[in-house]
Amino acid sequence: MATPNKRTKQIVQAPAEALAAEAIATIRGPRESDYGNKLANFTQIALLWNGYLARKLLPAGQLTATDVAQLMVLMKVARLAHKPEHHDSRVDVIGYMLCDQDLRAQLKAQEEKVLDPVSLLDALIYDNNL
């Protein structure tokens, strides 16, 4: 068995609060400026995934922005299965769950204005209604 290096030891011993704080700082800082509005970005991803998965989804089934957040959590969990001590993946799992919560709040606020993902994306990108 390999001896853990200092970084691995710090990662394993990092308190949950520190991981959560790092995730919050990441999704509300660099990621927001890198990728823009969460709801617009996750809705665009959902539209792309819907197109890609169209033959595999039920005829009326469509992915939503919140599905994207939850599927990204599952992707990170799969990565953690390979390397459970990977710090960034742990932070990302928390970050995607926080994105899911933020997305649900944004969607609730948009509930009466927008009905479908394409209209929502148009409103977010072109009309800048959020």
N, CA, C and O of each residue as an XYZ file, in Angstrom:
520
protein
N       0.846     -1.186      0.000
C       0.000      0.000      0.000
C       0.887      1.243      0.000
O       1.858      1.335      0.751
N       0.534      2.181     -0.848
C       1.312      3.415     -0.980
C       1.114      4.308      0.235
O       0.043      4.328      0.842
N       2.152      5.036      0.573
C       2.078      6.004      1.663
C       1.447      7.273      1.130
O       1.904      7.801      0.116
N       0.390      7.789      1.794
C      -0.257      9.007      1.285
C       0.667     10.208      1.394
O       1.395     10.342      2.377
N       0.646     11.082      0.397
C       1.432     12.305      0.474
C       0.694     13.318      1.350
O      -0.424     13.057      1.796
N       1.311     14.464      1.595
C       0.698     15.470      2.474
C      -0.645     15.941      1.937
O      -1.591     16.103      2.708
N      -0.748     16.167      0.623
C      -2.002     16.659      0.036
C      -3.112     15.638      0.232
O      -4.225     16.009      0.606
N      -2.836     14.359     -0.011
C      -3.846     13.312      0.166
C      -4.290     13.262      1.621
O      -5.481     13.133      1.906
N      -3.343     13.364      2.534
C      -3.686     13.337      3.956
C      -4.576     14.522      4.311
O      -5.534     14.364      5.069
N      -4.276     15.712      3.775
C      -5.099     16.893      4.021
C      -6.490     16.712      3.445
O      -7.475     17.095      4.077
N      -6.587     16.136      2.256
C      -7.878     15.937      1.599
C      -8.749     15.014      2.428
O      -9.916     15.316      2.677
N      -8.196     13.898      2.854
C      -8.963     12.923      3.620
C      -9.432     13.524      4.941
O     -10.518     13.195      5.418
N      -8.626     14.400      5.535
C      -8.960     14.979      6.833
C      -9.705     16.306      6.726
O     -10.059     16.892      7.749
N      -9.948     16.789      5.514
C     -10.619     18.082      5.355
C     -12.036     18.010      5.922
O     -12.785     17.090      5.593
N     -12.409     18.969      6.769
C     -13.761     18.959      7.330
C     -14.812     19.265      6.255
O     -14.537     19.945      5.267
N     -15.992     18.757      6.474
C     -17.089     18.946      5.522
C     -17.369     20.426      5.282
O     -17.684     20.825      4.161
N     -17.257     21.236      6.321
C     -17.539     22.663      6.179
C     -16.567     23.322      5.212
O     -16.953     24.206      4.448
N     -15.310     22.898      5.240
C     -14.311     23.468      4.337
C     -14.623     23.079      2.890
O     -14.500     23.903      1.984
N     -15.023     21.832      2.676
C     -15.401     21.393      1.327
C     -16.616     22.176      0.822
O     -16.651     22.612     -0.329
N     -17.606     22.346      1.692
C     -18.814     23.081      1.302
C     -18.485     24.534      0.990
O     -18.991     25.088      0.014
N     -17.647     25.153      1.804
C     -17.262     26.546      1.574
C     -16.516     26.695      0.252
O     -16.728     27.659     -0.483
N     -15.647     25.742     -0.044
C     -14.921     25.783     -1.311
C     -15.882     25.615     -2.492
O     -15.743     26.290     -3.512
N     -16.846     24.722     -2.349
C     -17.833     24.497     -3.422
C     -18.657     25.754     -3.666
O     -18.884     26.135     -4.815
N     -19.105     26.399     -2.595
C     -19.889     27.630     -2.724
C     -19.061     28.716     -3.407
O     -19.540     29.388     -4.320
N     -17.832     28.880     -2.964
C     -16.964     29.900     -3.566
C     -16.723     29.604     -5.044
O     -16.624     30.531     -5.847
N     -16.629     28.342     -5.411
C     -16.376     27.958     -6.804
C     -17.583     28.220     -7.680
O     -17.451     28.836     -8.738
N     -18.772     27.762     -7.260
C     -19.942     27.899     -8.147
C     -20.463     29.324     -8.227
O     -21.143     29.682     -9.189
N     -20.153     30.134     -7.234
C     -20.635     31.513     -7.251
C     -19.544     32.488     -7.687
O     -19.781     33.692     -7.777
N     -18.356     31.968     -7.957
C     -17.241     32.812     -8.370
C     -16.758     32.447     -9.755
O     -17.366     32.828    -10.755
N     -15.642     31.692     -9.814
C     -15.045     31.410    -11.125
C     -15.976     30.682    -12.094
O     -15.972     30.991    -13.286
N     -16.768     29.730    -11.618
C     -17.642     28.987    -12.538
C     -18.736     29.893    -13.107
O     -19.086     29.790    -14.283
N     -19.264     30.768    -12.276
C     -20.304     31.687    -12.747
C     -19.736     32.614    -13.825
O     -20.392     32.877    -14.832
N     -18.511     33.107    -13.607
C     -17.934     33.990    -14.622
C     -17.451     33.207    -15.838
O     -17.457     33.742    -16.946
N     -17.029     31.946    -15.661
C     -16.594     31.121    -16.787
C     -17.755     30.682    -17.671
O     -17.642     30.701    -18.897
N     -18.873     30.284    -17.058
C     -19.966     29.651    -17.801
C     -21.250     30.465    -17.827
O     -22.191     30.083    -18.522
N     -21.324     31.556    -17.108
C     -22.508     32.404    -17.114
C     -23.608     31.895    -16.201
O     -23.375     31.077    -15.311
N     -24.800     32.394    -16.439
C     -25.962     32.063    -15.625
C     -26.173     30.558    -15.570
O     -26.220     29.895    -16.606
N     -26.301     30.019    -14.362
C     -26.472     28.570    -14.170
C     -27.670     28.016    -14.917
O     -27.572     26.985    -15.583
N     -28.800     28.700    -14.808
C     -30.015     28.188    -15.430
C     -29.875     28.158    -16.950
O     -30.300     27.193    -17.587
N     -29.293     29.184    -17.532
C     -29.087     29.201    -18.981
C     -28.119     28.095    -19.396
O     -28.371     27.381    -20.367
N     -27.021     27.951    -18.669
C     -26.015     26.949    -19.002
C     -26.546     25.526    -18.852
O     -26.356     24.701    -19.746
N     -27.200     25.230    -17.747
C     -27.712     23.883    -17.511
C     -28.875     23.562    -18.458
O     -29.043     22.411    -18.861
N     -29.675     24.567    -18.812
C     -30.756     24.350    -19.775
C     -30.169     24.056    -21.152
O     -30.669     23.187    -21.867
N     -29.119     24.770    -21.527
C     -28.466     24.511    -22.812
C     -27.882     23.098    -22.829
O     -28.006     22.392    -23.830
N     -27.255     22.684    -21.744
C     -26.729     21.318    -21.650
C     -27.867     20.312    -21.781
O     -27.730     19.308    -22.480
N     -28.985     20.575    -21.114
C     -30.138     19.672    -21.189
C     -30.629     19.548    -22.628
O     -30.939     18.447    -23.083
N     -30.702     20.664    -23.345
C     -31.140     20.620    -24.744
C     -30.176     19.798    -25.596
O     -30.606     19.007    -26.435
N     -28.888     19.984    -25.383
C     -27.899     19.199    -26.128
C     -28.001     17.716    -25.787
O     -27.952     16.866    -26.677
N     -28.144     17.404    -24.495
C     -28.274     16.009    -24.082
C     -29.567     15.405    -24.611
O     -29.585     14.242    -25.013
N     -30.664     16.189    -24.616
C     -31.928     15.689    -25.164
C     -31.752     15.281    -26.627
O     -32.230     14.226    -27.042
N     -31.066     16.119    -27.404
C     -30.824     15.789    -28.803
C     -29.985     14.527    -28.934
O     -30.278     13.649    -29.747
N     -28.955     14.453    -28.135
C     -28.056     13.301    -28.195
C     -28.759     12.022    -27.751
O     -28.541     10.959    -28.333
N     -29.606     12.121    -26.719
C     -30.263     10.945    -26.137
C     -31.672     10.696    -26.683
O     -32.372      9.813    -26.189
N     -32.100     11.463    -27.700
C     -33.484     11.404    -28.185
C     -33.957      9.980    -28.454
O     -35.088      9.638    -28.106
N     -33.147      9.165    -29.046
C     -33.564      7.796    -29.360
C     -33.638      6.921    -28.112
O     -34.277      5.868    -28.131
N     -33.004      7.338    -27.056
C     -32.978      6.529    -25.846
C     -34.017      6.957    -24.818
O     -34.356      6.193    -23.914
N     -34.521      8.182    -24.957
C     -35.517      8.693    -24.015
C     -36.913      8.273    -24.458
O     -37.148      7.998    -25.634
N     -37.814      8.229    -23.520
C     -39.209      7.972    -23.865
C     -39.694      9.068    -24.811
O     -39.145     10.170    -24.797
N     -40.705      8.794    -25.629
C     -41.151      9.790    -26.614
C     -41.426     11.177    -26.024
O     -41.082     12.186    -26.640
N     -42.033     11.238    -24.854
C     -42.359     12.544    -24.269
C     -41.315     12.991    -23.245
O     -41.445     14.071    -22.668
N     -40.299     12.192    -23.015
C     -39.316     12.505    -21.980
C     -38.328     13.564    -22.414
O     -37.860     13.559    -23.553
N     -38.012     14.468    -21.514
C     -37.003     15.490    -21.763
C     -36.215     15.726    -20.499
O     -36.764     15.705    -19.397
N     -34.933     15.949    -20.659
C     -34.099     16.320    -19.531
C     -34.306     17.790    -19.214
O     -34.621     18.588    -20.096
N     -34.129     18.138    -17.956
C     -34.247     19.527    -17.510
C     -32.905     19.995    -16.961
O     -31.971     19.205    -16.824
N     -32.818     21.263    -16.653
C     -31.602     21.822    -16.059
C     -31.273     21.110    -14.746
O     -30.104     20.846    -14.465
N     -32.285     20.801    -13.945
C     -32.020     20.115    -12.673
C     -31.568     18.675    -12.910
O     -30.773     18.148    -12.132
N     -32.061     18.027    -13.976
C     -31.554     16.697    -14.326
C     -30.059     16.766    -14.619
O     -29.301     15.883    -14.218
N     -29.643     17.813    -15.317
C     -28.229     17.977    -15.644
C     -27.402     18.046    -14.358
O     -26.381     17.368    -14.242
N     -27.832     18.849    -13.406
C     -27.094     18.966    -12.141
C     -26.983     17.605    -11.458
O     -25.914     17.243    -10.966
N     -28.067     16.858    -11.426
C     -28.059     15.556    -10.756
C     -27.229     14.531    -11.528
O     -26.545     13.705    -10.923
N     -27.285     14.581    -12.853
C     -26.464     13.672    -13.652
C     -24.975     13.997    -13.506
O     -24.135     13.097    -13.522
N     -24.656     15.278    -13.363
C     -23.263     15.657    -13.135
C     -22.768     15.135    -11.784
O     -21.608     14.744    -11.655
N     -23.650     15.128    -10.775
C     -23.296     14.525     -9.483
C     -22.952     13.054     -9.693
O     -21.947     12.566     -9.176
N     -23.790     12.350    -10.453
C     -23.541     10.927    -10.698
C     -22.225     10.711    -11.445
O     -21.508      9.750    -11.165
N     -21.900     11.597    -12.395
C     -20.622     11.482    -13.091
C     -19.468     11.626    -12.096
O     -18.498     10.869    -12.141
N     -19.584     12.599    -11.205
C     -18.524     12.809    -10.215
C     -18.427     11.624     -9.249
O     -17.329     11.237     -8.849
N     -19.572     11.051     -8.875
C     -19.569      9.873     -8.000
C     -18.843      8.720     -8.703
O     -18.077      7.990     -8.073
N     -19.085      8.561    -10.006
C     -18.382      7.518    -10.757
C     -16.877      7.751    -10.725
O     -16.102      6.802    -10.602
N     -16.465      9.000    -10.834
C     -15.037      9.310    -10.763
C     -14.486      9.035     -9.367
O     -13.364      8.552     -9.217
N     -15.283      9.345     -8.353
C     -14.851      9.083     -6.977
C     -14.722      7.575     -6.700
O     -13.926      7.167     -5.854
N     -15.491      6.764     -7.401
C     -15.373      5.314     -7.230
C     -13.984      4.848     -7.643
O     -13.452      3.889     -7.084
N     -13.402      5.525     -8.619
C     -12.047      5.199     -9.071
C     -10.988      5.759     -8.124
O      -9.987      5.105     -7.832
N     -11.227      6.977     -7.653
C     -10.238      7.650     -6.796
C     -10.976      8.407     -5.691
O     -11.174      9.617     -5.799
N     -11.385      7.701     -4.624
C     -12.243      8.294     -3.583
C     -11.656      9.514     -2.873
O     -12.403     10.311     -2.307
N     -10.356      9.669     -2.894
C      -9.746     10.785     -2.172
C      -9.594     12.034     -3.035
O      -9.053     13.035     -2.565
N     -10.054     12.003     -4.278
C      -9.860     13.133     -5.187
C     -10.642     14.359     -4.701
O     -11.873     14.383     -4.724
N      -9.908     15.349     -4.271
C     -10.479     16.549     -3.642
C     -11.442     17.302     -4.559
O     -12.556     17.634     -4.151
N     -11.021     17.571     -5.786
C     -11.859     18.362     -6.697
C     -13.203     17.695     -6.962
O     -14.223     18.379     -7.049
N     -13.222     16.377     -7.092
C     -14.488     15.680     -7.332
C     -15.414     15.790     -6.125
O     -16.628     15.921     -6.281
N     -14.848     15.738     -4.929
C     -15.664     15.901     -3.717
C     -16.292     17.298     -3.689
O     -17.479     17.451     -3.403
N     -15.487     18.301     -3.987
C     -15.985     19.681     -4.017
C     -17.049     19.813     -5.103
O     -18.080     20.454     -4.898
N     -16.793     19.203     -6.257
C     -17.739     19.295     -7.371
C     -19.081     18.651     -7.053
O     -20.121     19.173     -7.456
N     -19.083     17.524     -6.334
C     -20.353     16.889     -5.946
C     -21.193     17.871     -5.136
O     -22.384     18.041     -5.394
N     -20.574     18.509     -4.167
C     -21.286     19.492     -3.347
C     -21.726     20.668     -4.228
O     -22.856     21.144     -4.121
N     -20.831     21.125     -5.087
C     -21.136     22.251     -5.964
C     -22.325     21.970     -6.873
O     -23.181     22.835     -7.054
N     -22.387     20.771     -7.446
C     -23.515     20.445     -8.329
C     -24.817     20.329     -7.545
O     -25.875     20.683     -8.065
N     -24.765     19.849     -6.326
C     -25.984     19.800     -5.511
C     -26.441     21.211     -5.156
O     -27.641     21.483     -5.116
N     -25.498     22.104     -4.901
C     -25.851     23.502     -4.650
C     -26.410     24.155     -5.917
O     -27.340     24.958     -5.848
N     -25.839     23.805     -7.070
C     -26.387     24.301     -8.337
C     -27.825     23.824     -8.502
O     -28.688     24.589     -8.930
N     -28.087     22.566     -8.164
C     -29.442     22.024     -8.264
C     -30.405     22.859     -7.421
O     -31.503     23.188     -7.870
N     -29.998     23.195     -6.219
C     -30.840     24.000     -5.336
C     -31.063     25.394     -5.934
O     -32.188     25.894     -5.937
N     -30.003     26.016     -6.438
C     -30.122     27.336     -7.067
C     -31.019     27.276     -8.301
O     -31.841     28.166     -8.519
N     -30.859     26.228     -9.105
C     -31.669     26.067    -10.316
C     -33.147     25.956     -9.974
O     -33.989     26.573    -10.625
N     -33.459     25.168     -8.950
C     -34.860     25.004     -8.549
C     -35.461     26.343     -8.113
O     -36.623     26.628     -8.401
N     -34.673     27.158     -7.421
C     -35.161     28.480     -7.007
C     -35.383     29.372     -8.230
O     -36.392     30.072     -8.311
N     -34.441     29.349     -9.183
C     -34.603     30.150    -10.402
C     -35.803     29.674    -11.208
O     -36.566     30.493    -11.722
N     -35.978     28.374    -11.322
C     -37.107     27.835    -12.076
C     -38.439     28.203    -11.437
O     -39.412     28.505    -12.128
N     -38.469     28.171    -10.112
C     -39.699     28.547     -9.417
C     -40.048     30.002     -9.720
O     -41.215     30.345     -9.907
N     -39.026     30.848     -9.764
C     -39.247     32.262    -10.067
C     -39.701     32.451    -11.516
O     -40.421     33.403    -11.817
N     -39.291     31.560    -12.410
C     -39.632     31.665    -13.830
C     -40.892     30.882    -14.207
O     -41.369     30.975    -15.338
N     -41.424     30.115    -13.263
C     -42.535     29.191    -13.514
C     -43.656     29.753    -14.373
O     -44.111     29.094    -15.308
N     -44.098     30.941    -14.070
C     -45.250     31.505    -14.771
C     -44.869     32.161    -16.092
O     -45.736     32.395    -16.934
N     -43.593     32.459    -16.286
C     -43.171     33.184    -17.477
C     -42.828     32.258    -18.647
O     -43.103     32.599    -19.797
N     -42.231     31.091    -18.371
C     -41.659     30.256    -19.417
C     -42.139     28.820    -19.264
O     -42.187     28.296    -18.151
N     -42.498     28.178    -20.380
C     -43.058     26.833    -20.316
C     -42.097     25.735    -20.760
O     -42.119     24.643    -20.192
N     -41.263     25.992    -21.749
C     -40.416     24.928    -22.282
C     -38.947     25.342    -22.264
O     -38.645     26.532    -22.178
N     -38.019     24.366    -22.344
C     -36.589     24.677    -22.248
C     -36.087     25.635    -23.326
O     -35.253     26.493    -23.035
N     -36.569     25.511    -24.552
C     -36.100     26.398    -25.629
C     -36.509     27.842    -25.345
O     -35.699     28.756    -25.493
N     -37.765     28.052    -24.938
C     -38.221     29.400    -24.601
C     -37.456     29.950    -23.403
O     -37.112     31.131    -23.363
N     -37.196     29.088    -22.435
C     -36.436     29.506    -21.256
C     -35.042     29.962    -21.669
O     -34.581     31.021    -21.241
N     -34.371     29.169    -22.498
C     -33.030     29.522    -22.939
C     -33.050     30.819    -23.742
O     -32.184     31.673    -23.554
N     -34.022     30.978    -24.629
C     -34.160     32.230    -25.379
C     -34.313     33.420    -24.440
O     -33.669     34.453    -24.625
N     -35.167     33.270    -23.432
C     -35.387     34.359    -22.478
C     -34.113     34.689    -21.719
O     -33.803     35.858    -21.489
N     -33.384     33.666    -21.336
C     -32.166     33.891    -20.556
C     -31.051     34.512    -21.386
O     -30.343     35.402    -20.915
N     -30.898     34.047    -22.612
C     -29.790     34.513    -23.441
C     -30.111     35.829    -24.147
O     -29.329     36.778    -24.089
N     -31.267     35.879    -24.815
C     -31.559     37.018    -25.676
C     -32.293     38.152    -24.985
O     -32.036     39.322    -25.266
N     -33.190     37.819    -24.096
C     -33.957     38.860    -23.426
C     -33.324     39.272    -22.103
O     -33.671     40.314    -21.547
N     -32.397     38.459    -21.594
C     -31.711     38.736    -20.328
C     -32.720     39.013    -19.223
O     -32.566     39.976    -18.472
N     -33.750     38.178    -19.117
C     -34.820     38.366    -18.130
C     -34.460     37.907    -16.732
O     -35.261     38.075    -15.812
N     -33.300     37.341    -16.543
C     -32.942     36.898    -15.179
C     -31.869     37.774    -14.601
O     -31.439     37.558    -13.468
